[in-house]
Amino acid sequence: VQAFIPPGGSMAYKFRAAPHGTPWHHSPAGMRWADGLRGLFIVEGPEDPWAGAYDGDAAIALADDMEKTTALAYYWAKESVAFASTATTNSDPDGLYYERGVTGGQAVVTAPAGGRARIRLAHVGWNMRAVVKVAGHTMVVVSTDGAYCKPVRATRLTISPGERYDVLVDTKEAGD
């Protein structure tokens, strides 16, 4: 842990990016990471069995969609004070979507018709699970939490805070 960086200041990090996968970074101060100071980065390794096997690549960070700060929501939960949930389901059947409560909505991932997309999913929130689907398509899970795995087909994934998945999606031919 380092000292805070003052407004207008900067800090350069030098590090060996290992192991491979899609790790994420966040502020180490209190609950600030859950309120937006976070991001993803991709570490490509020479041993990636899926390198070159896809036409499109996207990294998507899923996060809690809260109308309050994380600290306030945590306090209310701890003190058993109920607060409204934003858990509703996006009903648009034409794309990648995930349930509200976790920055609900759609993400656009580009790959040619009849091609393959690699989607790197990371849940960078602190409280709610995310349910992810690619409408009309099946995902193939090829990595979980930075470790390659035996490919597993899935029509939906439930992702808890801190979890990461890489999936491949074969896009349909035009007109399908």
Phi, psi and omega per residue, in radians:
V1 nan 2.446 -3.090
Q2 -2.037 3.003 3.062
A3 -1.237 2.759 3.101
F4 -1.105 2.631 3.083
I5 -1.656 2.163 -3.087
P6 -1.221 2.758 3.088
P7 -0.922 2.327 -3.125
G8 1.438 -0.128 -3.135
G9 -1.491 3.133 3.109
S10 -2.586 2.889 3.119
M11 -2.614 2.254 3.098
A12 -1.837 2.294 3.084
Y13 -1.859 2.399 3.044
K14 -2.160 2.151 -3.094
F15 -2.698 2.769 3.054
R16 -1.492 2.105 -3.106
A17 -1.428 1.682 3.121
A18 -2.700 2.613 -0.056
P19 -1.378 -3.119 3.140
H20 -1.162 2.924 3.061
G21 2.212 -2.748 -3.127
T22 -2.181 1.339 3.094
P23 -1.305 2.942 3.093
W24 -2.338 2.698 -3.122
H25 -2.041 2.744 3.128
H26 -2.743 2.840 3.079
S27 -1.156 2.380 3.128
P28 -1.504 0.037 -3.029
A29 -1.614 1.943 3.051
G30 0.940 -2.302 -3.123
M31 -1.788 0.277 -3.100
R32 -1.044 -0.555 -3.126
W33 -1.050 -0.579 -3.094
A34 -1.363 -0.238 3.141
D35 -1.769 0.249 2.955
G36 2.224 -0.217 -3.137
L37 -1.573 1.418 -3.055
R38 -2.831 2.907 3.111
G39 -3.039 2.966 -3.136
L40 -1.888 2.699 2.908
F41 -2.533 2.657 -3.060
I42 -1.863 2.244 3.063
V43 -1.937 1.910 3.137
E44 -1.601 2.379 -3.128
G45 -2.067 2.691 -3.137
P46 -1.153 -0.309 -3.110
E47 -1.610 0.136 -3.111
D48 -1.139 1.944 -3.112
P49 -1.222 -0.203 -3.085
W50 -1.847 0.004 3.134
A51 -1.005 2.276 3.122
G52 1.366 0.030 -3.087
A53 -1.691 0.248 -3.114
Y54 -2.544 2.740 -3.082
D55 -1.755 -0.376 -3.139
G56 -2.350 2.590 -3.100
D57 -2.411 2.267 3.125
A58 -2.456 2.472 3.035
A59 -1.976 2.217 -3.082
I60 -2.196 2.164 3.075
A61 -1.689 2.168 3.088
L62 -1.737 2.394 -3.105
A63 -2.535 2.764 3.095
D64 -1.078 2.431 3.110
D65 -1.856 1.622 -3.047
M66 -2.081 2.480 3.130
E67 -1.465 -0.110 -3.136
K68 -2.076 2.909 3.042
T69 -1.221 2.732 -3.140
T70 -1.063 -0.701 -3.131
A71 -1.069 -0.730 3.126
L72 -1.176 -0.775 3.121
A73 -1.062 -0.731 3.114
Y74 -1.098 -0.793 3.130
Y75 -1.037 -0.820 -3.131
W76 -1.094 -0.727 3.125
A77 -1.114 -0.738 -3.129
K78 -1.136 -0.650 -3.113
E79 -1.552 0.148 3.129
S80 1.056 0.574 3.046
V81 -1.674 2.144 -3.096
A82 -1.268 2.526 2.995
F83 -2.376 2.653 -3.017
A84 -1.146 2.400 3.061
S85 -1.599 2.619 3.086
T86 -1.823 0.459 -3.061
A87 -1.363 1.712 2.993
T88 -2.307 2.902 -3.093
T89 -1.868 2.317 3.030
N90 -1.226 2.184 -3.031
S91 -1.711 0.072 -3.131
D92 -1.224 2.073 -3.055
P93 -1.494 0.042 -2.953
D94 -1.828 0.553 3.103
G95 -3.121 -3.043 3.061
L96 -1.222 2.220 3.076
Y97 -2.556 2.853 3.118
Y98 -2.500 2.729 -3.026
E99 -1.224 2.529 3.081
R100 -1.116 2.908 -2.971
G101 1.739 -0.342 3.101
V102 -2.326 1.183 -3.088
T103 0.758 1.022 -3.014
G104 -1.019 2.712 3.105
G105 2.452 -2.814 -3.122
Q106 -2.004 2.664 3.010
A107 -2.106 2.563 3.122
V108 -1.829 2.168 3.100
V109 -2.095 2.225 -3.047
T110 -1.769 2.244 3.008
A111 -2.718 2.574 -3.120
P112 -1.175 2.694 3.063
A113 -0.993 2.336 -3.102
G114 1.354 0.180 -3.138
G115 -1.797 -2.846 -3.118
R116 -2.402 2.385 3.088
A117 -2.004 2.494 2.979
R118 -1.828 2.171 3.141
I119 -2.046 2.145 -3.139
R120 -1.791 1.981 -3.070
L121 -1.887 2.327 3.070
A122 -2.414 2.282 3.091
H123 -1.620 1.891 -3.082
V124 -1.809 0.247 3.109
G125 -1.504 -2.957 -3.072
W126 -2.235 -0.220 -2.926
N127 -2.274 -0.888 -2.965
M128 -1.779 2.571 3.046
R129 -1.336 2.691 3.061
A130 -1.977 2.429 3.034
V131 -1.936 2.111 -3.053
V132 -2.037 2.339 3.073
K133 -2.401 2.716 2.961
V134 -2.038 1.841 -3.005
A135 -0.965 2.272 3.090
G136 1.298 0.124 -3.114
H137 -2.338 2.778 3.023
T138 -1.871 2.386 3.066
M139 -1.611 2.635 3.012
V140 -2.084 1.952 -3.140
V141 -1.309 2.171 -3.110
V142 -2.088 -0.165 3.135
S143 -2.702 2.463 3.059
T144 -2.366 2.230 -3.125
D145 0.867 0.716 3.050
G146 1.480 0.018 3.140
A147 -1.993 2.254 3.082
Y148 -1.130 2.567 -3.119
C149 -2.362 2.913 3.025
K150 -1.077 2.264 -3.105
P151 -0.970 2.331 -3.133
V152 -2.255 2.235 3.131
R153 -1.427 2.457 3.137
A154 -2.642 2.534 3.051
T155 -1.690 -0.272 3.082
R156 -2.699 2.632 3.086
L157 -2.181 2.378 2.979
T158 -1.803 2.080 -3.026
I159 -2.040 2.172 3.135
S160 -1.603 2.806 3.127
P161 -0.909 2.329 3.117
G162 1.605 -0.302 -3.106
E163 -1.397 2.653 3.119
R164 -2.370 2.452 3.091
Y165 -2.400 2.494 2.913
D166 -1.916 2.263 3.115
V167 -2.227 2.637 3.011
L168 -1.907 2.472 3.119
V169 -2.312 2.089 3.041
D170 -1.447 2.081 -3.104
T171 -1.372 2.670 -3.116
K172 -1.369 2.713 3.053
E173 -1.186 2.691 3.088
A174 -0.965 2.326 3.136
G175 1.590 -0.189 3.115
D176 -1.363 nan nan
